Amino acid sequence: MSELTRGANTAIDGGRLALSVSGVRPGSVDPMAFRFDDSHRVRADDDFVFFNRPMSREDAVRLDSPGRITVDLNRIRPAIGKLTVAVALDDAAGRAHRFGLKWPPCSR
């Protein structure tokens, strides 16, 4: 597993992966994903995955639990040029958290 710190980025080159946040109390973390086209724009509401829209239309990006997003890069439509995952933390959660990337393998 790779660990990312606040504001870090990483490149991935295919397959399935899971992104999770650890070290926070349940309910204090809210992961979300944005799918961008090649012009760096979110095309529509369908390109935003969050608690109220827990999966993308083609089920390539899925909010599995309050602290975990899974992504199947092989199912993302060709019109998507970039996927960005962000995490909102409750102020009470503090800074003692980790953002983990498991790639590959990934189980649903």
N, C-alpha and C positions, 0 to 999 in steps of 0.2 A: 504494500500500500504506500502510495506517495502522500505526503502531507503538505498542504499549502497554508501559508500564513495570510493574514489579512492583506488584501490587495494583490496577491500573487496571481500569476497566470501560468498556464501550461498548455502545450500543444498535444493533441492526441491524434492518432492516425487511423482509427477505425475500430469496429467491434462494439461490444457492449461494456458499459461501465456503470459503477454506482458512485454517487457522491453523497457523503454524509457528514454531519456535524456532530462532534462529540464534546463532552465536557460541559454541557449546559443542561439545565433542568428542563424536563418536558414542558412544552408549551411556550418556551421563551425563544424559540428559533423558528424562522419562517423562510425556508428556501424557495426560490423561484427560478424559472428559466425563461430566457428570451431568445427567439429564433429570428435571425436577421437575414435579409436577402443580400445579394452581392453589392448592393448600393448602401449597405449598412443601415437599413431601415427595417423596422418591424412592420410587416405588411398589413396585419389585421389582429384583432383580439385573439384569434386562434394561435398566434405565434407567442402567446404569453401563457406559461404554465405556472399555476400557483394554487393556493388552498381552495379557491372557488372554481378553478378549472384544472383538475388534477392530472390531465393527460392531454397530449397533443392529438390532433385529429387522426393521424396515422399511428398513434400509440408508440411513437419513437421516444418520446420524453414523457416520463411519468413520475408524479409525486407519490411515492410509495407509502411514506409515513411522515410524521411532522418534521423529521430531520434528515430525510433521505430522498434523493432523486436518482432514478435510473435512466440511462440513455442507451438506445440501440442506434448507433450511428449508421448502420446499414439500412435502417428504415426511414431515415430522414430524407425528405424529398429533395431532388436536385436544385430546386429554387432556393434552398436554404444555404447560405454561404458561411454563416457563423452562428454558433450557439454560445450564449453567455449564461452562466449560472451565478446568481447572487444570493446572499443570505442576509436577512434582516434579523437582528438580535434585540430582544427586549433589553432596555438599559440595565435592568436588574441582573442580567446574565453576566455582566462584567466582560473582561477580556480573556478569561481563562477558557478558551475554546480552541478546537482544532477542526480544520476542514480537510477531509480525507478523500482521496481518489483511489478507487479500486479498479484496476484495469489490467488485462483480463485475468482471470475469468470473472464473470458476474452472474449471480443467480438472482432470479426474481423473487 
